[in-house]
Amino acid sequence: MGVFDRGTGHEQVTYFADPASGLRAIVAIYSTALGPALGGTRFYPYASEDAALADVLNLSKAMAYKAACAGIDLGGGKAVIIGDPATDKTEALLRAYGRAVESLGGRYYTACDVGTYVEDMDVIARESSFVTGRSPAHGGAGDSSILTAYGVFQGMRAAAEAAWGSASLRGKRVGVAGVGKVGHHLVEHLLDDGASVVVADVSRDAVDRVRVMHPEVDVVDVDALVAQPLDVYAPCALGGALSDETVDVLQARVVCGAANNQLSHPGVEKVLEERGVLYAPDYVVNSGGLIQVADEIEGYSEPRARAKAAEIFDTTRRVFALAAEEGVPPAVAADRLAERRMSEIGRLRRFWLAGR
């Protein structure tokens, strides 16, 4: 099925190939109604080109909604590079990709995502002006996972307030699925707030890093975590964590995590609602990283970015209030909040153009 036939509403989807370096990339721009599209570059060994396309389409749409809900004047985009970053990533490939980003003329800004890091952005930026998420040595803020975790924690506080009447996780048991880039920072916030934490990750090294610093943290197998007696379940790995099967065994009252596209298919949000599970929409609570890299575009200020990320608490509360007011699940309320802002604020500039 082609992009037009999918009816996703994307403005632009561009394929880039450079056989000499091995670059095979897809850049998807969902919307520039609020400003140039911003979204990370995912470097991943997709099983097929169709799988890569499906991922970049879903992720870019989520970025547009994320920016809109976060109150940022940016649109949403995403890029994927097909390949194994452990073996296929080279300077030549990254610089070829930088040329590809530059050719879009500023309609798309790139940043880090799964399989790409700050040092990769510095290489890409040698060929493109439209790169953020860079190292402090080059004027950037460095690791965006720190502010992402902080934002997720703020969203979790708002969910705790809605579920139990107090914006604190003290005394609650939280299961963190995935303790990599973002998850291990989230664990720190939770422990500082007085929560008890149980973690799971496919990487033993990731688990060991957490356990060395915090031996009080419990560890279970990845497949067993969702069925644990938890108050909060925090998916912080790849997307699709909330499937029919996982929701069926889920014990937690609240779901709030850093992973993108947590709902495996439309309708899962209704099942969560029916089971009395409060779902904090992923792109609302995990927008701290976007806030950080967006702030870099105008010259990074850590206090300004942190203050903006702290607003995720109020945004999450607003989503829950709208959900209650309109009688819909929080995921639907978040979509409506984003769509209204894109329509109301972006109506005067349907397509963003460089310098205009």
C-alpha positions as CSV (number, residue, x, y, z in Angstrom):
1,M,0.0,0.0,0.0
2,G,1.4,3.4,-1.0
3,V,1.6,6.5,1.2
4,F,-1.4,8.2,-0.6
5,D,-3.5,5.0,-0.1
6,R,-2.9,5.0,3.6
7,G,-4.7,8.3,4.0
8,T,-2.4,9.3,6.9
9,G,-2.6,13.0,6.2
10,H,1.2,13.5,5.9
11,E,2.4,16.5,4.0
12,Q,5.6,14.9,2.7
13,V,7.4,11.6,2.7
14,T,10.9,11.5,1.1
15,Y,13.1,8.5,0.4
16,F,16.9,9.0,0.3
17,A,19.5,6.5,-0.9
18,D,23.3,6.7,-1.2
19,P,24.6,3.3,-2.4
20,A,28.2,4.3,-1.8
21,S,27.8,4.8,1.9
22,G,24.9,2.4,2.3
23,L,22.4,5.1,3.3
24,R,18.7,4.1,3.0
25,A,16.5,6.6,4.8
26,I,12.9,7.8,4.9
27,V,11.9,11.2,6.2
28,A,8.3,11.8,7.0
29,I,6.8,15.2,7.7
30,Y,3.4,15.0,9.1
31,S,2.6,18.7,9.6
32,T,4.3,22.1,9.5
33,A,1.1,24.0,10.5
34,L,2.8,25.3,13.6
35,G,6.4,25.6,12.3
36,P,9.1,23.4,10.8
37,A,8.9,19.7,11.6
38,L,11.1,18.4,14.3
39,G,11.7,14.8,15.1
40,G,14.6,12.4,15.8
41,T,16.3,10.0,13.4
42,R,15.9,6.3,14.3
43,F,18.6,3.9,13.1
44,Y,17.2,0.5,13.2
45,P,17.5,-2.9,11.4
46,Y,13.9,-3.0,10.1
47,A,12.8,-6.4,8.7
48,S,11.5,-4.7,5.6
49,E,11.1,-1.3,3.9
50,D,7.3,-1.5,4.6
51,A,8.1,-1.9,8.3
52,A,10.3,1.1,8.2
53,L,7.7,3.2,6.4
54,A,4.9,2.2,8.9
55,D,7.2,3.2,11.8
56,V,8.2,6.6,10.4
57,L,4.6,7.5,9.5
58,N,3.4,6.6,13.0
59,L,6.3,8.3,14.8
60,S,6.1,11.6,12.7
61,K,2.4,12.0,13.4
62,A,3.0,11.5,17.1
63,M,5.7,14.2,17.0
64,A,3.3,16.7,15.5
65,Y,0.8,16.0,18.3
66,K,3.5,16.0,20.9
67,A,4.7,19.5,19.9
68,A,1.2,20.8,19.7
69,C,0.3,19.6,23.2
70,A,3.6,20.9,24.6
71,G,2.8,24.4,23.3
72,I,5.8,24.5,21.0
73,D,5.7,26.4,17.7
74,L,7.0,23.4,15.7
75,G,5.5,20.7,13.5
76,G,6.1,17.0,13.5
77,G,8.4,14.8,11.5
78,K,10.6,11.8,11.9
79,A,13.3,9.9,10.0
80,V,14.4,6.3,9.9
81,I,17.7,4.9,8.6
82,I,17.4,1.3,7.7
83,G,20.3,-0.7,9.0
84,D,22.1,-2.0,12.1
85,P,23.7,1.0,13.9
86,A,26.3,-1.3,15.4
87,T,27.7,-2.4,12.1
88,D,26.4,0.0,9.4
89,K,26.8,3.4,11.0
90,T,29.8,5.3,9.5
91,E,30.9,8.9,9.1
92,A,30.2,8.7,5.4
93,L,26.7,7.4,5.9
94,L,25.9,10.0,8.6
95,R,27.3,12.8,6.4
96,A,25.3,11.6,3.4
97,Y,22.2,11.7,5.6
98,G,23.1,15.2,6.7
99,R,23.1,16.2,3.0
100,A,19.6,14.6,2.7
101,V,18.3,16.6,5.7
102,E,19.8,19.8,4.3
103,S,18.1,19.3,0.9
104,L,14.7,19.7,2.6
105,G,15.5,23.3,3.1
106,G,14.6,23.6,6.8
107,R,11.2,21.9,6.6
108,Y,12.6,19.2,8.9
109,Y,15.0,19.4,11.9
110,T,16.5,16.2,13.0
111,A,17.7,15.0,16.5
112,C,18.6,11.8,18.3
113,D,16.4,8.7,18.6
114,V,16.8,5.0,19.0
115,G,20.2,4.0,17.5
116,T,21.5,7.6,17.2
117,Y,23.3,9.7,19.7
118,V,24.6,13.3,20.4
119,E,27.9,12.5,18.7
120,D,26.1,11.4,15.6
121,M,24.2,14.7,15.5
122,D,27.5,16.5,15.5
123,V,28.6,14.5,12.5
124,I,25.3,15.1,10.6
125,A,25.6,18.8,11.4
126,R,28.8,19.0,9.4
127,E,26.5,18.8,6.4
128,S,23.3,20.4,7.6
129,S,22.2,23.5,9.5
130,F,19.0,21.7,10.6
131,V,20.3,19.5,13.4
132,T,19.6,19.8,17.1
133,G,20.2,17.5,20.0
134,R,23.9,18.3,19.7
135,S,26.8,18.1,22.2
136,P,27.6,21.0,24.7
137,A,30.9,21.4,22.8
138,H,28.9,22.5,19.8
139,G,26.3,24.6,21.6
140,G,23.8,21.9,22.3
141,A,22.3,20.5,25.6
142,G,23.7,17.0,25.3
143,D,21.6,14.0,26.4
144,S,17.9,14.7,26.0
145,S,16.9,11.6,27.9
146,I,17.5,13.5,31.2
147,L,14.7,16.0,30.5
148,T,12.5,13.3,28.9
149,A,12.6,11.3,32.2
150,Y,11.9,14.5,34.2
151,G,8.8,15.2,32.0
152,V,7.5,11.6,32.4
153,F,7.9,11.9,36.1
154,Q,5.8,15.2,36.0
155,G,3.1,13.4,34.0
156,M,3.2,10.5,36.5
157,R,2.7,12.9,39.4
158,A,-0.4,14.3,37.6
159,A,-1.7,10.8,37.1
160,A,-1.1,10.0,40.7
161,E,-3.1,13.0,41.7
162,A,-6.0,12.0,39.5
163,A,-5.9,8.4,40.7
164,W,-5.2,8.8,44.4
165,G,-5.6,12.5,45.2
166,S,-1.9,13.2,45.8
167,A,0.7,14.3,43.3
168,S,3.3,12.0,44.8
169,L,4.5,8.5,44.2
170,R,5.5,8.0,47.8
171,G,4.5,4.5,48.9
172,K,3.5,3.4,45.4
173,R,5.0,0.5,43.6
174,V,6.2,1.4,40.1
175,G,7.3,-1.1,37.4
176,V,9.7,0.4,34.8
177,A,9.9,-1.6,31.6
178,G,13.2,-0.6,30.0
179,V,16.0,1.1,31.9
180,G,18.1,2.4,29.0
181,K,18.4,6.0,28.0
182,V,15.3,7.3,29.8
183,G,14.3,4.6,32.1
184,H,17.2,4.7,34.4
185,H,16.8,8.4,35.0
186,L,13.1,7.9,35.7
187,V,14.1,5.3,38.4
188,E,16.1,8.1,40.1
189,H,13.1,10.4,40.3
190,L,10.8,7.7,41.6
191,L,13.2,6.6,44.3
192,D,13.8,10.2,45.4
193,D,10.0,10.6,45.6
194,G,9.6,7.6,47.9
195,A,8.3,5.0,45.5
196,S,9.4,1.4,45.4
197,V,10.6,0.3,42.0
198,V,10.8,-3.0,40.1
199,V,12.5,-3.0,36.7
200,A,12.9,-5.2,33.7
201,D,15.0,-4.9,30.5
202,V,16.2,-7.2,27.8
203,S,19.7,-5.9,28.4
204,R,21.4,-7.4,31.5
205,D,23.9,-4.5,31.4
206,A,21.2,-2.0,31.7
207,V,19.7,-3.8,34.7
208,D,23.1,-4.2,36.3
209,R,23.8,-0.4,36.0
210,V,20.6,0.3,37.9
211,R,21.2,-2.3,40.5
212,V,24.8,-1.2,41.2
213,M,23.5,2.3,42.0
214,H,20.3,1.2,43.7
215,P,20.4,-2.3,45.1
216,E,17.0,-1.8,46.7
217,V,15.4,-2.0,43.2
218,D,13.7,-5.3,42.4
219,V,14.2,-7.1,39.0
220,V,11.9,-9.4,37.1
221,D,11.8,-10.8,33.6
222,V,10.5,-8.6,30.9
223,D,7.5,-10.8,30.2
224,A,6.6,-10.9,33.9
225,L,6.6,-7.3,34.8
226,V,3.2,-6.2,33.4
227,A,1.4,-8.9,35.5
228,Q,3.2,-7.8,38.8
229,P,1.1,-6.2,41.6
230,L,1.9,-2.6,40.6
231,D,0.4,0.8,41.2
232,V,2.0,2.2,38.1
233,Y,3.3,0.6,35.0
234,A,5.9,2.6,33.0
235,P,6.7,1.4,29.5
236,C,10.0,2.9,28.6
237,A,11.3,0.7,25.8
238,L,10.0,0.4,22.2
239,G,6.4,1.0,21.1
240,G,3.4,-1.3,21.2
241,A,3.7,-2.2,24.9
242,L,0.0,-2.0,25.5
243,S,-1.5,-4.8,23.5
244,D,-4.7,-6.8,24.1
245,E,-2.6,-9.5,25.8
246,T,-0.7,-7.1,28.1
247,V,-3.8,-5.1,29.1
248,D,-5.6,-8.3,29.9
249,V,-3.0,-9.2,32.7
250,L,-2.2,-5.6,33.7
251,Q,-2.5,-5.1,37.5
252,A,-1.6,-1.4,37.6
253,R,-4.0,1.5,38.2
254,V,-2.0,3.9,36.2
255,V,0.1,3.6,33.0
256,C,2.6,6.3,32.4
257,G,5.9,5.8,30.6
258,A,8.4,7.2,28.1
259,A,8.0,4.8,25.2
260,N,6.5,6.2,22.0
261,N,3.3,4.7,20.4
262,Q,2.5,2.6,23.4
263,L,-1.0,1.6,22.2
264,S,-0.6,-1.3,19.8
265,H,-3.7,-0.5,17.9
266,P,-6.8,1.8,18.0
267,G,-9.2,0.7,20.6
268,V,-6.7,-0.3,23.3
269,E,-7.4,3.1,25.0
270,K,-11.1,2.1,25.4
271,V,-10.2,-1.2,27.0
272,L,-7.9,0.5,29.5
273,E,-10.8,2.9,30.3
274,E,-13.2,0.1,30.8
275,R,-10.8,-1.7,33.1
276,G,-10.4,1.4,35.2
277,V,-6.8,2.0,34.2
278,L,-5.7,5.6,33.9
279,Y,-3.5,6.0,30.9
280,A,-1.3,9.1,30.6
281,P,-0.9,9.6,26.8
282,D,2.7,8.9,25.8
283,Y,3.3,11.8,23.6
284,V,2.1,14.2,26.3
285,V,4.3,12.9,29.1
286,N,7.4,12.1,27.1
287,S,7.7,15.5,25.5
288,G,10.6,16.7,27.7
289,G,13.2,15.6,25.2
290,L,11.4,17.4,22.4
291,I,11.2,20.5,24.6
292,Q,15.0,20.3,25.1
293,V,16.0,19.9,21.5
294,A,13.5,22.6,20.4
295,D,15.0,25.0,22.9
296,E,18.4,24.5,21.3
297,I,17.2,26.0,18.1
298,E,17.1,29.4,19.7
299,G,20.2,28.9,21.9
300,Y,19.9,26.4,24.7
301,S,18.9,27.6,28.2
302,E,18.7,24.8,30.8
303,P,16.5,26.7,33.2
304,R,14.1,27.7,30.5
305,A,13.9,24.2,29.1
306,R,13.4,22.6,32.5
307,A,10.7,25.1,33.4
308,K,8.9,24.3,30.1
309,A,9.2,20.5,30.8
310,A,7.7,21.1,34.3
311,E,4.6,22.3,32.5
312,I,4.0,18.7,31.5
313,F,2.4,18.3,34.9
314,D,-0.3,20.9,34.1
315,T,-0.7,19.7,30.5
316,T,-1.4,16.1,31.7
317,R,-3.9,17.4,34.3
318,R,-5.6,19.4,31.5
319,V,-5.8,16.2,29.4
320,F,-7.5,14.3,32.2
321,A,-9.9,17.2,32.8
322,L,-10.9,17.3,29.1
323,A,-11.3,13.5,29.1
324,A,-13.7,13.8,32.0
325,E,-15.6,16.8,30.6
326,E,-16.1,15.2,27.1
327,G,-16.5,11.6,28.3
328,V,-13.6,10.2,26.3
329,P,-10.4,8.3,27.2
330,P,-7.4,10.4,27.9
331,A,-5.7,9.3,24.7
332,V,-8.7,10.8,22.7
333,A,-8.7,13.9,24.8
334,A,-4.9,14.5,24.1
335,D,-5.6,14.1,20.4
336,R,-8.3,16.6,20.5
337,L,-6.2,19.1,22.4
338,A,-3.4,18.8,19.8
339,E,-5.7,18.9,16.8
340,R,-7.4,22.1,18.2
341,R,-4.1,23.9,18.6
342,M,-2.9,22.9,15.2
343,S,-6.1,24.1,13.7
344,E,-6.6,27.3,15.7
345,I,-2.9,28.5,15.8
346,G,-1.8,27.0,12.5
347,R,-4.7,28.0,10.3
348,L,-2.9,31.1,8.9
349,R,0.2,29.2,7.8
350,R,-0.9,25.8,6.5
351,F,2.6,25.1,5.0
352,W,5.7,26.4,6.6
353,L,8.3,27.8,4.2
354,A,11.9,28.7,5.1
355,G,12.4,32.4,5.7
356,R,8.6,33.2,5.4
